[in-house]
Amino acid sequence: MEITRNYDVEKEYRKLNNAVAKTRIQLKEIKNNAIAIGTNESDLFESQLVILKGHKYLEAIKAEIKNQHITAIQATKNVAKKFHYVFSSFDHDDIREKIVTLKDLNERLVHNLKVEDYADIIQEQVEFDGKIVRITGNVKKHTDVHQVILNGGDGVGLFRTEFLYKNRETEPSEQEQFECYKYVLQYCNNNPVVIRTIDIGGDVPLPYSDIPTRNNHLLGYLGVQLRKNSRSLFKTQVKALLRASFFGNLQVAFPMVTERGDYEDIMEIVEECKNELINDGMDYSNTIQWGVMIETPAAALFTQEMAEFADFFCIGINDLTKHALAIDIMQSDDFCFEKLLHPAVLELVRVSVTGAHKCGKWIGMCGDLQGDSEKFEFFVKLGLDGFSVNPTTISDAKKGIHRMIKELNKSK
């Protein structure tokens, strides 16, 4: 879907230049990965880089923008059709390869232009006590990111990766996961993307893993406990995340961390994965942030201690409520969203926020607050730096919090 707005040639040039720069970075990374794993596809990506270094292709797009008064996306599509028409009249293997090269390059460039376009949507910023309160979206699969951006989200606040592991007989490969994470990071155009590592209860069978199946999901091998009995599964995901880090603003959140030792154990595995990637000729970005999900009373109480080494925190309010009040949220009769405002839950949130801020660390909250301004008011007052909600409620959440903060500021 192309976003229509008033035509501005300089703005379209800027978007084109940004998209080309991003495409170059992606092609270099993909080419290096192809070389490292020994495939012959590296020549295809090198050919695309050569085209981008030249002037004819980009100058043709810019001329189309200026002369036809159209967007960079449409201009790129038009130029692709023209090049295809010219080359398709020749019956030669080299020319056919050229057509494939240009087709792949154009699709990549158009995708990056769409990301630039979405980033141009005017978004309502929410500010409280002199800071921007980030409103992001929860996603259960990579394609959900479309709704996050189209609804004005400031990024992805929680990407649940469990869909990659469920209902299948074989483990998701590193390459499959890499492509999935890369897709979301690219689409968010450098807005933050918080990806939670695998967090599956023992009641979900994974036939390809060493994790035993248990009837009680509450007693399953949740979150980082996976690393103890299925280390290779966890390492595959970490490597995929590291490789994808070049494509956006990646933040990785580890679930069910309850103490400093948990985090230190995880980071040892992360370092191990980094070294293995380097030995295989691959690289990763040094800008990744490594954070902790606050889902248990223990984690909430020890946030300040963990803030000495973790980069950020995300409170999983539904899980925190479940563990604090001994509620089985799988049984809907036992759980109502009013429980989120139970005094014990609010106190745990307050302690966690205070602990994070004492160490200068960002702390947000994810969960279904149902666009309820009363709940947002309680949590905004507690000092949370951001909220991640259902993508369909992002716009309403922003407007509701904005109105609520206006009223709070008036009453000061």
N, C-alpha and C positions, 0 to 999 in steps of 0.2 A: 504494500500500500504506500503510495507517495503522498506526502503531506503538501497541500496546496497553500501558498501564501503569496504576498505581493512579490513580483519579480525584482531582484536586486542582483545585478551582474557581479559586483564585487563580493557579495555574500556567497554566491554560487561558486566563484573562483576559490574563496577561502575554504568552503566545504570540500571542493575537489582536491585542493592541496593537502588538507588534513587527511582525507581518505586515502590519497596516494601515499602519504608518509606512513600511514598505518599499514597499508597493503605491502609496502616494501619490507617493513619489520616482520610481518607475518610470513612473507615468502622466504625471507632469509632463514627464519626459524624452521619452517617446514622443510626447506632444502637441506639444512643441517641435520634435521632428524632423519630425513630420507637417506642421506649419506651414512649416518650412524648405524641404521638398521640394514643397510646394504641393498636397498631397492634401486631400480633404475629410473625412478620418477624424479630424481633431483634435476635431471636435464630439463624437464618440463618447467620447473619452478625457476631455474636459471634463465630460461628463455623469456619467461614473464618479466623477470628483473631487468633483462636487457631492453625489453620493450619500454618499460617505465623509465629507463635511463635515457632513452632517445627522446626526440622532440615531436616527431610527426603525430604519434598517437595522442599525446596530451594536448598538443596545439590544435588538433582536429576537434577534440572535445570542447576546448575553450572557445574556438571559433563558432561551434554549434550553439553554445550558450549565448554568445554575444549576438550572433546574426539571427537566430531563430527565437530569441527571447524566451528561453525555456530553462528548466532547472538542470542542475548538473546530472541528476539521475537520468532524466529523459535524454539529455545530450549524449551521455555515455551509451545508452541503449541505441540511439540513432547511429552513432559512429560504429558500433558493433555490427549493426545491420549492413552498413555501407562496406565495411571491410570484408564481411562474410560474402557479400554479393560479388565483390571484385575477385576474391580468392577462389570462390566456388566455381568460377569459370575455367580454372586450370585443373587438369587431371594429372596430379603428380603427388608422390608420397610426401615430399617435403612441404608442399602447399597444404595437404590434408593435415599434417602435424601442426602447421601454422594456425589453421582454423581451430583446432582443438585447444591450442595454447591461448589464442585470443578469447575463445569462449569462456575458458576457465578464469582468465584474468578479468574479463568484463563482469562475470558473476560475482567475483570477490570484491571488485571495486564498487559495484552497485550496492552490495550488502553494506560495505563500509560507509557509503554515501547515505544509505537509509539510517544508519546509526547516527551520523552527523545531523541528519534531518530531525530525527526524534529528539536529539539533544537541544535543538533550537526551539522546541516547544516552551512557551513561557510557563514557568512553574511558580506556584505561590509558595514562598518561603515562610516557614513558621519560626518566629523568633521569641525567645523568652529569657529574661534576665541577661540580655546582651549576647545570647548565643543562638545559633541556628539549631532548631530541633529537627532532626532528619526523619522524614517519613518514607519508608521503603516498603517493599512487598515481599510476602512469603511465596515461594514457588515449590511445587512438588515434582516438576519435571522441567527440562530446559526450555521447552516451548512456551511455558507460562510467562517467561520474561517479556513476551510481546505485550501482554496486558499490563504488566508493571510499568513499562515505559509509556504506553499509550494513555494510561491513567495518571501520568505525571509523577510517578515515583522517583525518589532520589537515589534509586539503585535497588539492589536485592538485599534485604535484611536477613533472610534465611532461605538458603537453597537446601532443601532436604534431598539427600542423594540416595535414599533407600530404594527408589523406583528402579535404579540400575541393577539391583541385586535380587529383587523379588520375581517369583513366577518364571524361573528359568533353571536349566539343568547345569549350566556351566558358568563359571565366574566371569564377570565383565572384564574384558581385557584392558590393559593400560591405555591402548590406543583409542578404544571405544570411549573410555572415560575422559581422556584428553580432549577428544572432539566435542564432547558434551559440555565440559567446563569452558572450553575455548569459546563455544557458541554464545554462552551466557555473558562471558566477560566482554566479548566484542560488541554484543548488542547493547550493553550498558554504557559504552563510550566513556570509559574511565570513571564512571560513578562507582561507588563501592559495591562489591559483591561478596556477601558473607556465605561461604559454603561450609555446611556442617558435615563432618566426616560421618561415615556409616553409623547408624544408631538403630539397631534392630533388636527387638526382644526375643527371648528364647522360644516364644510360641510361633515364630515365623521360621519354617524349615528352609535351610540353605543346603541342599544336597551336595554341593561342591565344597563345603567347608567342614572344619572340625568342630563346629559349634553344636553341642547337643540340643535337641528339641525338648522344651519343657512346656507343660500345660499352662503354667502360671506365667503370663507375660511380665509380671512385676518382678519375677525372680530370674529373668532371662539374662543373657550376656549383653547387657546394654552398653552402647557407646564405646569408650576406650577400653573396656574389658575385652573387646575383640582382639586387642593386640596380644593378649596373653595366650589365647588358644588358637588364634588364626592370624599370626604375624604377617604371613605372606599376603593375605587379603588386604590388610591395612597398608602394607608397604606399596602395593600396586596402586592403591588410591592416592597415597601421598606423592608418588612419582608422577602420576597423571596431573595432579594439582600443581606440582612444581613446574612441569613442562608448560602448562597452560598459563602460568603466571605472567608471561610476556604480553598477553593479550588484553590486559585490563588491570583494574584496581582490586586485586585479590586479597580477601581476608578469610582465613581458615579458622573455624570454631570447632573445638573438641568437646564432645558431649560427655556428661556424667563424670567430670573431673571433680574430685572432692577434697583434694589436698595437693600440696606442692609436689610431693613425690610422684603423683600421677602425671603432672605436667612435665616434670623433668624426664620421666621415662619415655613419654611421647616424643619429646624433642631429641632424645638420643636416637630414636628411630628416624626422625626427620633428617638429622645430620647424616645418618647412615645412607638414607635414600639420596641425599644430595651428592655424596661421594660416589655412589654407584652410577648416578647419571653422568657426572663429570668423567668418570672412567670409561663410560660408553660414548663419550664425545658429545653429550648433550649439556644444555645449560638451563638456568632458571633465573628469575628476577630476584634481586635482593630487597625489593620493596614489599614483599609479602608480609602481612601482619598475622600473627598467630595468637588466637584468643581462646577464651574458655566460656562454655555455656554454664550459666548458673541455674541449676535445676533441682538442687537439693539444699536443705537447711545447712548442711555442712559446708557446701560451696559458698553459700551466702555469708556465713559467719567468718569464713576464711578468705574473703575476697581481697581484703587489704594485704594479707600475706602473699597471695598469688599475684597481686598487682605489681609486686616488685620485679616480676619477670614476664608476665603475660602482657600482650600489647593492647588488648581490649576485652570487653565482656559483653555477653548477651544473656539477659535473663529470660529463660523459657518459662513464662508465667504460668502456663497450664501445668507443666510438670512440677514446678516449684510448689504450686498449690496442692497438687496431688500428694507429693511427698510430705509436705508440712502438715496437712490435715488428714492424712491416711485415707484418701478418697480414691476409689478406683474409677478413673474417668472413662474406662471402657463400658461402665454401666451408667448410662445417661441419667438414671434416677438418682444416683448418688452425687452427681456433679451438676451444679448450676453456676452460671458465670458470676453471680453475686458473691460466690465464695472467693473470688479474686480479691475482694476488698475486706476479707477477714482480717482483723487486727494483727494476727500472727503473721499473715502473709505480707501485709504492709510493713511490718517491722523488719522482716527479713529483707525486703526490697530496700528499705531505708538504710540498713546496715551495709548492704552490698554497694549501694550507690555512694555512700559516704566513704567506704573503704577504697573504692576505685578512684574517686576524685581526690582523695588525700595523696595518691601517687600520680595524679595527673593523667589518669587513663579514662578513655571513652567507655561509656556503658549504656547500652540500649535494652529494649525489651521486645520480644516477639511473642505472638499469640493472637488469638481471635478476640479482640476487645469489642467487636460488633459495632464499631463506630460510636460507642456509648461515650458521650462527652463527660459524664460524671466520672467514669473510670479514668479517662484521660486526665481529668482535672487532678485527681488524687496522685497519679503517677508523674505528671508534669511538675507538680508542686514538690515531689520528692527529688527532683533534679535529674531525671533521666535525659540522656542526650539524644534519644531517637526511639522510634517505634516502627516495627515491621508488622504489617497487617495484610489481610486478604487483598489481592490486587484490585478487586472490584470496589473496595471501600476506601482506596487511597485518597481519591478526590474528596469524598465526604469527610474523611478523617482530617485532611489538611484544613478544610473549611471550618469544621467543627472545632478543632484545636485552636485555629486562628481566632475564631470568635470568642472562645473561652479565655484565651490569653489576653485578648483586648479587654474583656471584662475584669480579669484579674489585675491588669495594669491600671485600669480606672480606679479600682478600689484601694490602690496603694496610697 
